[in-house]
Amino acid sequence: MKNIFFFSVVCFMMVACGNKKENSANADTPEKSVLVLYYSQTGATASVANQIKSCLNADIEEIVCEEPYDGDFGATIERSKNEREKGEMPAIKPIASDVQQYNIIFLGYPIWFGTYALPVSTLLDSVNFEGKTIVPFCTFGSGGLESSTEDLKSHLPKSDTKEGFGIRNARLKYMQEEVEDFLKRNGYMEGEVEQLPEFIAQDELTDEDKRLYHEAVDGYPFPMGTPVSVAKRSTSKAAEYRFTASGPDGSQSTVLNSGTRTVQKPNLQKSLDNF
């Protein structure tokens, strides 16, 4: 299995929400054509969903399970693992929103086992998203944005699934700035964003690079591997690092090509095929 690493060190800067940028697919659709549809167990994904709603003046609805997941982290893993093994999907309450009235659906979820949470699977099988633009957003402990986006594309071949937004739970206090940057950078919201320079090629690690890497992964519950090289780029807000690392099994990692993340302390993001 290939591991994906991304690491950034930047300065914090508050930005106010701007105005919604029109994204009408055709002239016959309502002006207000964005729906934020999300599942959240702990409230982390809900906070991102409400930030998107606020920035875009969008409609919003939560996906609710008939039998809510409860208990601690381990209890959720155990239940969802059993459901996956048995091929059982959790029942959800019917959504009130008429998806056909919207052009763009921001679809949010926590990452479970490297992809979107199981209640979202139930939604995808019960609602017709054909012809809709789908913008994924997710929260996670380690990673999973890219893998969940690919799974959405496979599950919704007749929808237009766009590049998504993801944030680690440990960095939710920086979520407002990151959401705004994502919405502006992808044309969903008006406002200027700084152009991102190319990364400098992978280079040997300095002692300071190694220190930053190990500071970021210290105490992480999953093995993160050993850094072997790093690529860097700088903007007015960020000094970003992409580390290539050797995994615990000796395999070489693949570097994640990702946009700027606004944080105040070193951060490492790893995409995993587990929870």
Backbone as numpy.savetxt, mean C-alpha at the origin, in Angstrom:
# Nx Ny Nz CAx CAy CAz Cx Cy Cz
12.34 -17.79 -3.10 11.50 -16.59 -3.10 12.37 -15.34 -3.10
12.05 -14.41 -3.98 12.80 -13.16 -4.01 12.28 -12.21 -2.98
13.19 -11.57 -2.27 12.82 -10.57 -1.28 12.98 -9.19 -1.86
12.12 -8.26 -1.47 12.15 -6.90 -2.01 12.36 -5.93 -0.88
13.35 -5.03 -1.02 13.69 -4.12 0.04 13.60 -2.68 -0.44
13.12 -1.78 0.43 13.14 -0.34 0.16 13.41 0.39 1.45
14.28 1.42 1.41 14.71 2.09 2.63 14.82 3.57 2.35
14.23 4.44 3.21 14.32 5.87 2.94 14.53 6.64 4.22
15.31 7.74 4.11 15.54 8.64 5.23 15.22 10.03 4.71
14.22 10.71 5.31 13.84 12.01 4.79 13.46 12.96 5.89
13.29 14.22 5.52 12.83 15.24 6.45 11.33 15.37 6.34
10.66 15.69 7.44 9.21 15.76 7.55 8.72 17.14 7.14
7.66 17.20 6.31 7.12 18.48 5.90 5.61 18.35 5.73
4.85 19.16 6.44 3.40 19.11 6.37 2.91 19.78 5.10
1.85 19.22 4.52 1.26 19.78 3.32 -0.24 19.78 3.49
-0.90 20.81 3.04 -2.36 20.87 3.17 -3.01 20.18 1.99
-4.19 19.62 2.23 -4.92 18.98 1.14 -5.29 20.01 0.09
-5.20 19.62 -1.17 -5.57 20.49 -2.27 -6.94 20.15 -2.77
-7.22 20.56 -3.98 -8.53 20.31 -4.57 -8.50 19.05 -5.39
-9.63 18.42 -5.51 -9.76 17.23 -6.32 -9.52 17.56 -7.78
-8.76 16.69 -8.46 -8.53 16.85 -9.89 -9.52 15.96 -10.63
-10.19 16.51 -11.60 -11.20 15.75 -12.31 -10.57 14.61 -13.07
-11.21 13.43 -13.01 -10.73 12.25 -13.69 -11.89 11.54 -14.37
-12.81 12.27 -14.96 -13.99 11.66 -15.56 -13.59 10.80 -16.76
-14.14 9.60 -16.81 -13.87 8.72 -17.93 -14.68 9.14 -19.15
-15.86 9.74 -18.95 -16.65 10.26 -20.06 -17.55 11.37 -19.52
-18.11 12.13 -20.43 -18.85 13.33 -20.05 -20.19 13.02 -19.41
-20.67 11.79 -19.54 -21.99 11.45 -19.03 -22.00 11.04 -17.56
-20.83 10.84 -16.97 -20.76 10.41 -15.58 -20.89 11.59 -14.65
-21.35 11.38 -13.40 -21.46 12.48 -12.45 -20.10 13.10 -12.17
-20.10 14.39 -11.79 -18.84 15.06 -11.48 -18.15 14.38 -10.31
-18.96 13.98 -9.32 -18.41 13.30 -8.15 -18.39 11.81 -8.44
-17.25 11.30 -8.92 -17.23 9.93 -9.44 -16.17 9.07 -8.78
-15.82 9.38 -7.54 -14.81 8.60 -6.82 -15.44 7.98 -5.58
-15.20 6.67 -5.41 -15.66 5.95 -4.23 -14.46 5.33 -3.52
-14.38 5.54 -2.21 -13.37 4.88 -1.39 -14.04 3.71 -0.70
-13.61 2.52 -1.04 -14.20 1.29 -0.53 -13.10 0.52 0.19
-13.30 0.17 1.47 -12.18 -0.39 2.22 -12.62 -1.39 3.27
-11.70 -2.30 3.60 -11.84 -3.18 4.75 -10.74 -2.83 5.74
-11.09 -2.72 7.01 -10.11 -2.40 8.04 -10.44 -3.19 9.29
-9.44 -3.88 9.84 -9.66 -4.64 11.07 -9.26 -3.84 12.30
-8.11 -3.18 12.24 -7.58 -2.47 13.41 -7.81 -0.97 13.36
-8.26 -0.44 12.22 -8.45 1.00 12.06 -7.35 1.66 11.27
-6.25 0.94 11.00 -5.14 1.52 10.24 -5.56 1.84 8.80
-6.16 0.87 8.13 -6.60 1.11 6.75 -7.72 2.15 6.72
-8.57 2.16 7.74 -9.64 3.16 7.82 -9.08 4.57 7.86
-7.97 4.77 8.54 -7.38 6.11 8.63 -6.89 6.58 7.26
-6.32 5.66 6.48 -5.88 6.01 5.12 -7.10 6.30 4.25
-8.13 5.47 4.37 -9.34 5.66 3.57 -9.97 7.02 3.83
-10.03 7.43 5.07 -10.64 8.72 5.39 -9.78 9.89 4.94
-8.46 9.70 4.88 -7.59 10.75 4.36 -7.82 10.93 2.86
-7.95 9.83 2.13 -8.24 9.90 0.70 -9.60 10.57 0.47
-10.60 10.16 1.25 -11.93 10.77 1.16 -11.85 12.28 1.34
-11.10 12.71 2.37 -10.99 14.13 2.67 -10.33 14.90 1.54
-9.26 14.35 1.00 -8.52 15.03 -0.06 -9.32 15.13 -1.36
-10.09 14.09 -1.67 -10.79 14.04 -2.96 -12.28 14.36 -2.86
-12.76 14.64 -1.65 -14.19 14.86 -1.45 -15.00 13.69 -2.02
-14.52 12.49 -1.74 -15.11 11.28 -2.32 -16.16 10.68 -1.40
-16.97 9.79 -1.96 -17.86 8.97 -1.14 -17.03 7.84 -0.53
-17.52 7.26 0.57 -16.75 6.25 1.26 -17.67 5.21 1.88
-17.21 3.95 1.90 -17.97 2.89 2.55 -17.01 1.82 3.04
-17.32 1.26 4.20 -16.51 0.20 4.79 -17.07 -1.17 4.43
-16.18 -2.11 4.16 -16.55 -3.52 3.97 -16.63 -4.15 5.35
-17.77 -4.74 5.68 -18.00 -5.25 7.03 -18.28 -6.75 6.98
-17.57 -7.52 7.79 -17.77 -8.97 7.87 -19.01 -9.30 8.68
-19.72 -10.34 8.27 -20.85 -10.82 9.05 -20.37 -11.35 10.40
-19.24 -12.04 10.39 -18.61 -12.53 11.62 -17.24 -11.86 11.72
-17.14 -10.76 12.43 -15.88 -9.99 12.45 -14.71 -10.81 12.97
-13.55 -10.52 12.41 -12.31 -11.09 12.96 -12.03 -10.38 14.28
-11.70 -11.15 15.29 -11.37 -10.53 16.56 -10.19 -11.27 17.18
-9.78 -10.85 18.35 -8.62 -11.45 18.97 -7.35 -10.73 18.56
-6.23 -11.28 18.95 -4.94 -10.65 18.69 -4.41 -11.07 17.32
-3.17 -10.66 17.06 -2.52 -10.94 15.78 -2.52 -12.44 15.48
-2.15 -13.23 16.49 -2.09 -14.66 16.29 -3.44 -15.28 15.97
-4.52 -14.78 16.62 -5.86 -15.30 16.37 -6.31 -15.01 14.95
-5.98 -13.82 14.45 -6.34 -13.46 13.08 -5.61 -14.33 12.08
-4.32 -14.54 12.32 -3.53 -15.40 11.43 -4.13 -16.80 11.39
-4.45 -17.33 12.57 -4.95 -18.70 12.65 -6.27 -18.86 11.90
-7.19 -17.92 12.12 -8.49 -18.03 11.45 -8.34 -17.88 9.93
-7.60 -16.86 9.50 -7.46 -16.63 8.06 -6.68 -17.77 7.39
-5.71 -18.35 8.10 -4.97 -19.49 7.57 -5.90 -20.67 7.35
-6.76 -20.94 8.33 -7.70 -22.05 8.21 -8.68 -21.82 7.06
-9.14 -20.57 6.90 -10.08 -20.26 5.82 -9.40 -20.44 4.46
-8.16 -20.00 4.35 -7.44 -20.14 3.08 -7.24 -21.61 2.73
-6.85 -22.41 3.72 -6.60 -23.83 3.47 -7.87 -24.57 3.05
-9.01 -24.16 3.60 -10.29 -24.80 3.28 -10.97 -24.17 2.06
-10.40 -23.08 1.56 -11.02 -22.40 0.43 -12.31 -21.69 0.81
-12.42 -21.28 2.06 -13.62 -20.61 2.54 -13.39 -19.11 2.61
-14.35 -18.34 2.11 -14.26 -16.89 2.18 -15.22 -16.37 3.25
-14.82 -15.40 4.05 -15.71 -14.85 5.08 -16.90 -14.13 4.45
-18.07 -14.32 5.01 -19.26 -13.62 4.52 -19.17 -12.14 4.90
-19.59 -11.27 3.99 -19.61 -9.83 4.26 -21.03 -9.30 4.07
-21.32 -8.18 4.72 -22.61 -7.54 4.54 -22.65 -6.85 3.18
-23.78 -6.88 2.50 -23.86 -6.22 1.19 -23.51 -4.74 1.30
-22.73 -4.23 0.34 -22.40 -2.81 0.38 -23.58 -2.00 -0.14
-23.74 -0.81 0.39 -24.86 0.05 0.00 -24.56 0.84 -1.26
-23.29 1.08 -1.53 -22.90 1.90 -2.69 -23.16 1.16 -3.99
-23.63 1.90 -4.99 -23.80 1.37 -6.33 -22.50 1.65 -7.09
-21.66 0.64 -7.21 -20.35 0.79 -7.84 -20.47 1.33 -9.26
-21.57 1.02 -9.92 -21.73 1.45 -11.32 -21.85 2.97 -11.47
-22.09 3.67 -10.37 -22.22 5.13 -10.42 -20.87 5.84 -10.33
-19.79 5.08 -10.22 -18.48 5.68 -10.02 -17.51 5.25 -11.12
-16.62 6.17 -11.47 -15.56 5.86 -12.43 -14.35 5.24 -11.75
-13.99 5.79 -10.59 -12.76 5.41 -9.90 -13.09 4.84 -8.53
-12.55 3.66 -8.25 -12.74 3.01 -6.96 -11.38 2.90 -6.27
-11.21 3.60 -5.15 -10.04 3.39 -4.31 -10.36 2.22 -3.39
-9.64 1.12 -3.55 -9.94 -0.11 -2.82 -8.84 -0.36 -1.79
-9.25 -0.35 -0.49 -8.27 -0.44 0.58 -8.39 -1.70 1.42
-7.25 -2.12 1.97 -7.21 -3.36 2.74 -5.89 -3.48 3.50
-5.88 -4.27 4.60 -4.61 -4.67 5.20 -4.05 -5.85 4.41
-2.74 -6.05 4.49 -2.10 -7.18 3.83 -2.12 -8.39 4.74
-2.69 -9.47 4.24 -2.68 -10.75 4.94 -2.02 -11.78 4.04
-1.00 -12.44 4.51 -0.31 -13.47 3.74 0.12 -12.98 2.37
0.65 -11.76 2.32 1.23 -11.23 1.09 0.24 -10.67 0.09
-1.06 -10.60 0.44 -2.03 -10.06 -0.50 -3.19 -9.41 0.27
-4.25 -9.01 -0.45 -5.36 -8.33 0.21 -6.09 -9.27 1.17
-6.63 -8.69 2.24 -7.33 -9.47 3.26 -8.51 -10.23 2.66
-8.84 -11.36 3.24 -9.87 -12.24 2.69 -11.23 -11.59 2.49
-11.69 -10.67 3.36 -12.99 -10.04 3.09 -13.02 -9.31 1.74
-11.88 -8.84 1.26 -11.83 -8.20 -0.05 -12.03 -9.23 -1.15
-11.51 -10.45 -0.95 -11.75 -11.52 -1.92 -13.25 -11.78 -2.06
-13.96 -11.79 -0.95 -15.41 -11.98 -0.99 -16.08 -10.87 -1.78
-15.64 -9.63 -1.54 -16.20 -8.49 -2.26 -15.98 -8.62 -3.77
-14.78 -8.99 -4.17 -14.46 -9.09 -5.58 -15.31 -10.13 -6.30
-15.72 -11.16 -5.55 -16.55 -12.21 -6.14 -18.04 -11.86 -6.15
-18.41 -10.81 -5.43 -19.84 -10.49 -5.30 -20.25 -9.18 -5.96
-19.29 -8.37 -6.37 -19.59 -7.06 -6.97 -18.93 -6.97 -8.35
-19.63 -6.39 -9.31 -19.12 -6.25 -10.67 -18.29 -4.96 -10.80
-16.98 -5.11 -10.99 -16.09 -3.96 -11.16 -15.65 -3.79 -12.62
-16.31 -4.45 -13.52 -15.92 -4.39 -14.93 -15.95 -2.95 -15.45
-14.88 -2.55 -16.11 -14.79 -1.22 -16.72 -14.40 -0.12 -15.75
-14.22 -0.44 -14.47 -13.89 0.58 -13.47 -12.38 0.73 -13.31
-11.96 1.93 -12.94 -10.57 2.17 -12.59 -10.41 1.84 -11.10
-9.50 0.93 -10.80 -9.27 0.48 -9.42 -7.91 1.00 -8.96
-7.91 1.72 -7.83 -6.67 2.23 -7.25 -6.49 1.56 -5.89
-5.57 0.60 -5.77 -5.39 -0.09 -4.49 -4.68 0.81 -3.47
-5.02 0.61 -2.20 -4.22 1.19 -1.12 -4.25 0.22 0.05
-3.14 0.14 0.79 -3.06 -0.89 1.81 -2.14 -0.47 2.96
-2.32 -1.15 4.08 -1.45 -1.00 5.24 -0.86 -2.37 5.55
0.33 -2.37 6.14 1.01 -3.64 6.36 2.11 -3.49 7.40
2.57 -4.63 7.90 3.69 -4.62 8.81 5.01 -4.74 8.09
5.02 -5.42 6.94 6.27 -5.67 6.25 6.22 -5.29 4.78
5.15 -5.56 4.08 5.05 -5.26 2.66 3.86 -5.98 2.05
3.73 -5.90 0.73 2.66 -6.61 0.03 1.89 -5.77 -0.97
2.23 -4.49 -1.14 1.51 -3.65 -2.10 1.63 -4.22 -3.51
2.84 -4.52 -3.94 3.04 -4.97 -5.32 2.36 -6.31 -5.58
2.53 -7.26 -4.64 1.93 -8.58 -4.85 0.41 -8.52 -4.82
-0.16 -7.70 -3.94 -1.62 -7.59 -3.88 -2.17 -6.89 -5.12
-1.43 -5.92 -5.64 -1.86 -5.24 -6.87 -1.89 -6.21 -8.05
-0.87 -7.05 -8.14 -0.85 -8.05 -9.21 -2.00 -9.03 -9.06
-2.33 -9.39 -7.83 -3.45 -10.30 -7.59 -4.78 -9.63 -8.00
-4.90 -8.34 -7.74 -6.11 -7.62 -8.16 -6.22 -7.60 -9.68
-5.12 -7.38 -10.35 -5.15 -7.38 -11.82 -5.59 -8.73 -12.36
-5.12 -9.80 -11.72 -5.51 -11.14 -12.17 -6.98 -11.42 -11.88
-7.48 -10.94 -10.74 -8.86 -11.19 -10.34 -9.85 -10.31 -11.10
-9.39 -9.13 -11.53 -10.26 -8.17 -12.22 -9.70 -7.83 -13.59
-9.65 -8.80 -14.50 -9.03 -8.57 -15.82 -9.75 -7.54 -16.68
-11.02 -7.27 -16.37 -11.80 -6.32 -17.16 -11.87 -4.94 -16.49
-11.09 -4.76 -15.43 -10.97 -3.47 -14.77 -9.58 -2.91 -15.06
-9.41 -1.63 -14.84 -8.11 -0.98 -15.04 -7.48 -0.72 -13.67
-6.67 -1.65 -13.20 -6.05 -1.53 -11.89 -4.76 -0.72 -12.00
-4.70 0.38 -11.27 -3.59 1.32 -11.35 -2.52 1.03 -10.30
-1.44 1.81 -10.36 -0.42 1.78 -9.33 -1.06 2.15 -8.00
-0.69 1.46 -6.94 -1.32 1.68 -5.66 -0.45 2.39 -4.64
-1.03 2.57 -3.46 -0.35 3.23 -2.35 -0.30 2.27 -1.17
0.85 2.20 -0.50 0.98 1.37 0.69 1.81 2.06 1.75
1.51 1.75 3.00 2.24 2.35 4.11 2.35 1.34 5.25
3.52 1.32 5.90 3.72 0.46 7.05 2.93 0.99 8.24
2.41 0.10 9.05 1.68 0.51 10.25 2.55 1.34 11.18
3.85 1.07 11.19 4.76 1.79 12.07 4.92 3.25 11.67
4.47 3.61 10.46 4.66 4.97 9.97 3.35 5.70 9.69
2.27 5.26 10.32 0.97 5.86 10.04 0.91 7.34 10.41
1.74 7.79 11.34 1.70 9.20 11.71 2.20 10.10 10.57
2.84 9.52 9.56 3.28 10.29 8.40 2.34 10.09 7.21
1.21 9.41 7.46 0.32 9.00 6.39 -0.25 10.18 5.60
-0.63 11.26 6.26 -1.26 12.38 5.56 -0.38 12.91 4.44
0.89 13.14 4.75 1.81 13.67 3.75 2.04 12.68 2.61
2.14 11.39 2.94 2.39 10.39 1.91 1.18 10.20 1.00
-0.02 10.22 1.57 -1.23 10.10 0.77 -1.34 11.28 -0.19
-1.12 12.48 0.30 -1.22 13.67 -0.55 -0.20 13.62 -1.68
1.02 13.20 -1.37 2.05 13.09 -2.40 1.63 12.08 -3.47
1.09 10.93 -3.04 0.65 9.91 -3.99 -0.47 10.43 -4.89
-1.47 11.09 -4.29 -2.61 11.58 -5.06 -2.19 12.64 -6.08
-1.29 13.52 -5.67 -0.80 14.55 -6.59 0.06 13.95 -7.69
0.94 13.06 -7.30 1.89 12.48 -8.25 1.17 11.67 -9.33
0.02 11.12 -8.99 -0.71 10.28 -9.94 -1.91 10.98 -10.57
-2.06 12.29 -10.31 -3.06 13.07 -11.02 -4.46 13.01 -10.46
-4.65 12.47 -9.26 -5.98 12.43 -8.68 -6.32 13.70 -7.92
-5.31 14.51 -7.63 -5.48 15.71 -6.83 -4.55 16.78 -7.38
-5.02 18.02 -7.42 -4.22 19.11 -7.94 -3.09 19.45 -6.98
-1.97 19.89 -7.53 -0.83 20.27 -6.71 0.47 19.84 -7.37
1.51 20.58 -7.10 2.81 20.28 -7.69 3.59 19.32 -6.80
4.34 18.45 -7.44 5.24 17.54 -6.72 6.61 17.59 -7.38
7.60 17.36 -6.59 8.97 17.38 -7.09 9.26 16.16 -7.95
9.92 16.39 -9.08 10.31 15.28 -9.93 11.36 14.43 -9.22
11.23 13.12 -9.33 12.16 12.22 -8.67 13.35 11.91 -9.58
14.56 12.12 -9.09 15.73 11.77 -9.89 15.92 10.27 -9.96
16.76 9.82 -10.89 17.07 8.40 -10.97 17.97 8.01 -9.80
17.87 6.74 -9.41 18.77 6.24 -8.39 20.17 6.08 -8.95
21.16 6.45 -8.16 22.54 6.15 -8.50 22.72 4.64 -8.43
23.54 4.09 -9.30 23.70 2.64 -9.38 24.12 2.02 -8.05
23.80 0.74 -7.90 24.18 0.03 -6.69 25.68 0.15 -6.43
26.03 0.41 -5.18 27.42 0.63 -4.81 27.72 -0.11 -3.51
29.01 -0.19 -3.19 29.40 -0.85 -1.96 28.89 -0.07 -0.76
28.65 -0.78 0.32 28.12 -0.18 1.53 29.22 0.50 2.34
28.89 1.68 2.87 29.77 2.32 3.84 29.37 1.85 5.24
30.19 2.15 6.22 29.84 1.80 7.59 28.56 2.50 8.03
28.34 3.74 7.55 27.13 4.47 7.90 25.90 3.83 7.26
26.03 3.36 6.01 24.93 2.66 5.35 24.53 1.42 6.15
25.52 0.66 6.58 25.24 -0.55 7.35 24.56 -0.21 8.67
25.01 0.88 9.30 24.42 1.28 10.57 22.95 1.63 10.39
22.63 2.40 9.33 21.24 2.79 9.08 20.37 1.57 8.79
20.90 0.65 8.02 20.16 -0.56 7.69 19.82 -1.36 8.95
20.81 -1.61 9.76 20.59 -2.43 10.95 19.74 -1.70 12.00
19.83 -0.39 12.04 18.98 0.39 12.94 17.52 0.24 12.53
17.28 0.23 11.22 15.91 0.13 10.73 15.30 -1.24 10.97
16.09 -2.32 10.87 15.52 -3.66 10.97 15.63 -4.23 12.38
16.25 -3.51 13.29 16.43 -4.01 14.64 15.08 -4.31 15.29
14.94 -5.51 15.78 13.71 -5.90 16.46 12.60 -6.37 15.54
12.83 -6.39 14.21 11.79 -6.82 13.28 11.53 -8.32 13.44
10.26 -8.77 13.45 9.95 -10.16 13.76 10.37 -11.17 12.70
10.62 -10.72 11.43 11.03 -11.62 10.38 12.50 -11.39 10.05
13.23 -12.43 9.64 14.62 -12.24 9.21 14.68 -11.33 7.99
15.54 -10.34 8.01 15.59 -9.36 6.93 16.79 -9.51 6.01
17.70 -10.41 6.32 18.83 -10.62 5.44 19.98 -9.67 5.72
21.06 -9.84 4.96 22.27 -9.06 5.14 22.47 -8.13 3.94
22.61 -6.81 4.14 22.79 -5.90 3.00 24.13 -6.13 2.31
24.10 -6.09 0.98 25.34 -6.29 0.21 25.68 -5.09 -0.66
24.70 -4.27 -1.00 24.96 -3.06 -1.78 23.80 -2.09 -1.60
23.96 -0.84 -2.07 22.93 0.17 -1.89 22.93 1.13 -3.06
21.74 1.59 -3.45 21.58 2.66 -4.44 20.94 3.84 -3.73
21.29 5.07 -4.15 20.82 6.26 -3.45 20.32 7.31 -4.43
19.43 8.17 -3.93 19.04 9.38 -4.64 18.59 10.41 -3.62
18.62 11.68 -4.00 18.27 12.75 -3.07 17.30 13.72 -3.73
16.34 14.22 -2.94 15.44 15.29 -3.33 15.51 16.36 -2.23
14.70 17.40 -2.38 14.70 18.44 -1.36 14.14 17.92 -0.04
13.35 16.82 -0.10 12.75 16.27 1.11 13.38 14.96 1.54
14.15 14.33 0.67 14.51 12.95 0.96 15.92 12.58 0.55
16.49 11.70 1.33 17.68 10.95 0.94 17.26 9.49 0.98
17.08 8.89 -0.19 16.50 7.55 -0.27 17.58 6.51 -0.52
17.36 5.34 0.07 18.30 4.23 -0.04 17.55 2.98 -0.49
18.07 2.31 -1.49 17.55 1.00 -1.90 18.64 -0.03 -1.63
18.39 -0.88 -0.68 19.38 -1.90 -0.33 19.11 -3.21 -1.05
20.15 -3.79 -1.60 20.08 -5.17 -2.06 20.69 -6.01 -0.95
19.98 -7.07 -0.57 20.43 -7.88 0.55 20.34 -9.35 0.23
21.16 -10.12 0.89 21.15 -11.57 0.76 20.20 -12.13 1.80
19.23 -12.93 1.36 18.24 -13.48 2.25 18.79 -14.57 3.15
18.02 -14.97 4.16 18.46 -16.01 5.08 18.79 -17.33 4.39
18.16 -17.60 3.25 18.41 -18.85 2.53 19.54 -18.72 1.52
20.20 -17.54 1.50 21.31 -17.33 0.58 20.91 -16.74 -0.76
19.60 -16.59 -1.01 19.15 -16.04 -2.29 19.40 -14.53 -2.34
19.58 -14.02 -3.55 19.82 -12.60 -3.74 18.49 -11.86 -3.81
18.42 -10.71 -3.22 17.19 -9.93 -3.22 17.02 -9.16 -4.51
15.78 -8.75 -4.77 15.47 -7.87 -5.89 15.07 -6.52 -5.32
15.61 -5.43 -5.86 15.35 -4.10 -5.30 14.02 -3.56 -5.80
13.24 -3.02 -4.88 11.93 -2.44 -5.19 12.08 -1.07 -5.81
11.44 -0.82 -6.94 11.41 0.49 -7.56 10.19 1.23 -7.03
10.41 2.17 -6.10 9.30 2.81 -5.40 9.51 4.30 -5.35
8.40 5.04 -5.15 8.48 6.49 -5.04 8.88 6.94 -3.65
8.93 8.26 -3.47 9.35 8.84 -2.21 8.39 8.47 -1.08
8.94 8.21 0.09 8.16 8.01 1.29 8.58 9.07 2.29
7.64 9.79 2.87 7.94 10.88 3.78 7.99 10.38 5.21
9.18 10.30 5.78 9.35 9.80 7.13 10.41 10.61 7.85
10.51 10.43 9.15 11.49 11.16 9.93 12.62 10.27 10.42
12.48 8.98 10.23 13.49 8.06 10.75 13.72 6.98 9.70
14.82 6.25 9.77 15.07 5.18 8.80 13.91 4.20 8.74
13.63 3.74 7.54 12.52 2.81 7.34 12.93 1.75 6.34
12.53 0.53 6.59 12.78 -0.56 5.65 11.47 -1.25 5.36
11.21 -1.49 4.10 9.99 -2.15 3.69 10.34 -3.42 2.94
9.75 -4.53 3.31 10.06 -5.80 2.68 8.78 -6.50 2.27
8.69 -6.91 1.01 7.52 -7.65 0.55 7.73 -9.13 0.84
6.74 -9.75 1.50 6.84 -11.14 1.91 5.65 -11.92 1.37
5.80 -13.21 1.26 4.70 -14.07 0.86 4.00 -14.65 2.07
4.20 -14.03 3.23 3.48 -14.45 4.42 2.78 -13.26 5.04
2.18 -13.45 6.21 1.36 -12.42 6.83 2.20 -11.22 7.23
